[in-house]
Amino acid sequence: MYQEFAHMYDEMMDEIPYEKWFECVRDYLEVQGYEKDSKVCELGCGTGTLTRMFHQAGYDIMGVDLSEEMLMEAREKCPDVMLVQQDITKLRLIEPVDVMIALCDTMNYLTEPESLQQAFRSVRRYLTRDGIFIFDLKTEYCFQQILGDQTRVEEGTDYYSVWENTYFPEEKINQYVLNLFEEKENGLYERSEEVHHQRAYERQEIEKMLSQAGLVMKQWLGPEFKPHKDDKVERIYVVAVRKERENINEE
């Protein structure tokens, strides 16, 4: 995943609101009483943009990603941060952490419910008793109404890319066919292709799978980490804790 495109990822994805996500999560953690010396693990850290923001803010953060190519980019940004290549459904951390975060569609990439369930179990295994798990999910509304069956063409400094989206409502699977045409020194373009799949999950599914993994969903939030009554937004933010933990601050 993101093997051929890893070195171009940041330029191609420059519209991703990392700064906004960082501020929302940071403010949320402060409200919940987590200090900056709290141990944080980012699942699906990619090229490390968000990881670096937390590190620069003083958090004791580590990053996990399945793609070694993406981690190579992350190590350039975060040379002092522990970054490990692991499958998040089979985490093997050195010690438990206080905060787990997984943003930018990380959980949508787990297209089999069994895999998502295993990831939740891994999180539960390495979350401290008073720990918290924050992750986002692209919604079915996003796949159907915002992305739809559209083709997007973008041009960069020395490349252009073609993104073909196809949504299969019966399976709730969105397929992205990504074609990158990168200009080389001889003036010719080299083509690379990757096919990605993401799955939409409903609130009831997530709540049930979290519970089966020993976690409790505490909040289902919309934009700006505010309570939201429906899923007619691009993405939802979920807050979960271990079952034995007492209530969190939901203000």
N, C-alpha and C positions, 0 to 999 in steps of 0.2 A: 504494500500500500504506500503510495507516494514514494516510489523508488526512483523512477525516471524523472519525476518532477520536483524532487526534494530541494535541489539547488535553486529552483525558480519559485518555490512555494510562497515565500514572503512577498515577492513582487506581484505574483498572480493573485494573492489573497489580501492585498493591501486595504480592502474595505472591511475586513473583520474588526469589530469594535473591541479590541483587546483592552484598551485603556478604560473603557466603560465597564467591561466585565471586572477588571481588577478593582476599580473603585467600588462597584456594587458588592463584590465578595468581601473586600477589606472592611467596608462599613458594616456589613452584616456580621462578620466575625467579631468586630469591636462591640456591637450590640450584644452579642452572645457571650462576651467576656473573655474571648481568646486573646492572649497577649502575643506580642510579636516573637516571643521565644517558643511559641507553639510549634510542634512538628507538623509540617504540611507535606502531603504527597499529591502531585498532579498526575493523574492518569491520562494517557494520550497527550503528552506534553508537546508532541510535534517538534517544531524548530525552536522551542523554548522561549518564545516571546513573552507569554504570560508568566512562565517560570522566572524569567529574569526580573520582571516587575516586582514579584513577591520577594525575590532575593534582595533586590536593591532597597526594598522597603524594610528589610531587616528580618524577614521570616526565615525560619530554618526549614527550607523547602528542598525536596528532591523531585525528580521527574522520571516517569516511566513511559516508554513508547515501544510499540512493536517493530517500528521501522528503524533499522540501523542507519539508513541514509538520512532520515529526519534527525536522528540523534547526533549525527556528525555536524549538522548545521547548528543544533542546539549547543553543542560543546564549544563552538566558536563564540557564542553569546554568553554562555554560562560556564566558564572554565573552573569556577570554584564550587559548582553545584554537582551533587551526585546525580548522574543520569544513567539509567539502566534500561537495557533492552529486555522487556518481558511481555508476555501475554497477560493482559489484565484479568483474564479468567483463571489464571494460575499464578497469582502473585506470590513472590518469595522475598519479603522485605526483611531487613535486619532486625527491626523492632517495630512495635505498634506506633501509629501516628495519631495526632489529635484531630487533624483535618484532612479529609480526602476531597479533592475537586476533580471534576471531569467535564470540561466544557468543549465547545466547538464540535458538537455532534458525536463525541466519542462513543456514547452509549447507542446512538442510532446505528453505528457501524456493526453492532452485534445483532445481526439479522435473525438469528435463531433464538427464540425465547430461552432455550436451555443454556445458551452461552451467556445471555444477560443474567440469568439466575446464578450461574457460576461466578460471574463478575461480582454480583452482589454478595455472594458468600465470601469471596476473597476480601472484599472491603470490610465485611463484618469481622473477619478473622484478624485483620490488622488495624482495626479502629479501637482506640482506647475506650474505656468504659464511658467516659464523658465526651467522646469524640463526636464529630459531625461530618456528614457526607453531603456535598453539594454537587449536583450535576444538571446538565441541561438536556433537552430533547427537542429536536425539530418536530413539529406537529404534522398531522395528516393534512391540516389546512394549508400549511406551508407547501407540502409536496404537491397538493392538488391545485391550489389557487394561486400561489406565489410563483413556484417553479413551473408547475404544469408540464406539459409535453413541449417544452421550449428548447430552442438551440440558442446559445449565447456565444458570440464571437468577441474576443478581446485582443487588442494589440498593445504590446509593450515595446520597450526599447529595442530589443533585438529578437523578438518572438511574436507570434500570435497564437492564440489558443481557441479551440472550439469545444464547447461544453454542450452535450446533448442529454437532455433530461427526459426520462420516460418513467411514468408512475403506473404501477400495477396495483389497482385498488384491492383486488381479491387477496393478494398476499401482503398488501400494505408495504410494498417494496418500491423504493425509488432507485432507478439505475442512472448513473452518470457515466457517460462515455467521454473521456477527456483526451483530446488530441492536441499535442503541443508541436508547433513548428518553430524550431530554434535556428536562428541564423548562425552559420559557422564562418570561420575566417576566410574561406574561399567564396563567400557570398551566397552559397547554396543553403537551403533549409533542410534540417534533419527532423524527421517526424517521429514522435513517440506517442504511444497510446496506453492508457490505463482505463480499466472499467471498475467502478466502485458501486457498492450497493449500501443503502441505508434503509432502515425499517421504522415505520411509525408505530408508536405504542400508545394505547389508551390509558387513562388515569387508573382505571380499575385493574388493568393488567400489572402496571407498575406497583401499585399498592399491594397487590397480592404477592408478587414475586419478592418484593422487599420483605414482607412479613415472613414468607417461607424461608428467607435467608437470615432471619433473626434481626431484621431492621424494622423500624417504624417510620412511615412517611409522615412528617410533621407539617410540611407546607408544600403547596403547589402554586408557584408564583409566576406572574407574567412579566412584562417589561418593567425595568427598574427594580426588579425584585419586590413587586407589589402584588398583593392578592388579586387573583383574576378569576372571573366566574366561568369563562368558557375557554375553548382552545383555539379561538379564531385569531391567533397571533402566530408569528413565525416560529417562536420557540418558547418552551416552558422551562422554568427552573424548579428543581425538586430538592427539598431538604429532608434528610433522613438521619435517624440516630439509632443506636442500639436499643433493643426492646427494654432493657433494664434501666435505661436512663430516665430521669424525671423530665418534666416538661421543659421546653425551651421558651425563650422570650419571643412571642409572636407579634409584638407591636410593630 
